[in-house]
């Protein structure tokens, strides 16, 4: 299991955060995603096969941008 | 290994956001202000500043960049939201402004009146609102951000007996750091030379400086005060104390608080519901009043007044401010849920050793039937093999130069130790162990009771099934344990001490500290079960160290894990105390309650706002621009109110 920390730009409130969470969770291989509007961070738990691009795409699909990956 | 200059001077995303909203704000108003003047003069004084068809063109030209350039991000994200069914706040604003702007274009056909000025004003106010909100949100997280900035940038290390300055990324485990008075300790390590006082308040909340001598652990980001310290690096990067704290705070922000669930459910259907309401409102107004322009105006007002943001920010902002206040005091909220549960807690259970007491027992009395040296020789040799704090105290007291060889050593958890020394069978332990081993201690009963009544843990030493002496060990109370217990008792909490000690010793300590109820003779693994039994009476908070008490911490409704100075228990505990003090427990209870109260307040206002504002907009009472201002104010109010939590004394 991997834990990826994403810094996400452009969130206004937790409804944005929950949209991103929903979108991330739809990526196959993502086990859990928690996004916080206050820290502008998302913590994503994935299996070893999920690529960062897939995660980034899931975020941009709902209108936000991944600024940093840790 | 090279420098990475981009990495260090990166602007935090929060600041970048504020700057970007700020720029948009200035440009938007520069263009919107003339629009407002054109609209107002016409409205108030009844004469147009610019002739009619031209004024619309001017407004459309000025308004275009406000909406489609400076507001492009919102329009883009909003439209995308509409098409992908991931509706968001932006969808409402995008739709509202585009519809209003379009009226300007269609007004030339004569079917509608021009509303396009409203579009620019909505966008300008929305931008203003977001700007103020971003500042307020930044303030809400200021303490946490200070934590992030706390880490040292450079370190002076010894290489080939020479002091060289390197960037923190280049420091490795095993390096020797040289830290002068007044300097920041770059990363976690152990003192190998020198003596000093270190101010650890920034990470543990402990206000008094801590003595550091050879062999003591130091924490990165704390400040060396008055002596030179040579410190061997033990942890770098993600493994450090500070990194763990930051990790905890980040994780906590992602956890959900039960009370937020309703708000989350509402926000998730909020935008589609408002869209439908706006459409219904538009058609009803059009149908009943026959005035298309009016119907559009009211519809737009409904779109822009609705604010899921206030609802969505109510909990996270308050939690953030609360977390920050806690972090400053060495209280880390690990699970947001604990904040809500805390107010239901009626019973607070304390582990004894290391929680109420210092966890560093010392031998206070020795009662020996044989030569005292011989007793200590047996005891010291045997206990040396055990990790228990009491064992360590005995080893320290025995101060042996040479230890006897021990065969068949065995630890009986929660009871004592046994083994064979020079062919003699030695057993050291409590009453239970003696009973199990069928060793009679009747002759010592009076003496044992006396020690126990003084709150001393008494170890019985037996040689070949015969008692040869007693060793009494006492563990001093932490300085503020009594204060903390007094406050909790006064606050109406039922306080209970749980310990592996026997009843009498436990009672004596409980009495000293001010606890009335004692659960004694509990084996470490039974603690969780005892907590479970207590939960039948009410919600239980358990206070203990994160290592031995992990199951009990998990079982309790709220687990408060105590740090031990340089280590924090990351995995166990809903709340984690970086400092090892019971006042921290009192503070964390106060903090949880205050934060939760603030969350409730915020949610109430956010709900109330929407419940009042949306019907007003549907009723056509509010001009779209007024509606937008109200919307912006509602989320600003929520964030500002969260920031007011700081005024609360913890």
Interface residues (C-beta under 8 A of the other chain):
Chain A: X5 X7 X9 X10 X12 X13 X14 X15 X16 X17 X18 X19 X22 X23 X34 X35 X36 X37 X38 X39 X40 X41 X42 X43 X61 X62 X63 X64 X67 X68
Chain B: X13 X14 X16 X17 X73 X76 X77 X78 X80 X81 X84 X86 X88 X89 X90 X130 X133 X137 X140 X141 X144 X249 X250 X251 X253 X254 X255 X260 X263 X264 X267 X268 X270 X271 X308 X309 X310 X311 X312 X313 X315 X316 X317 X319 X320 X635
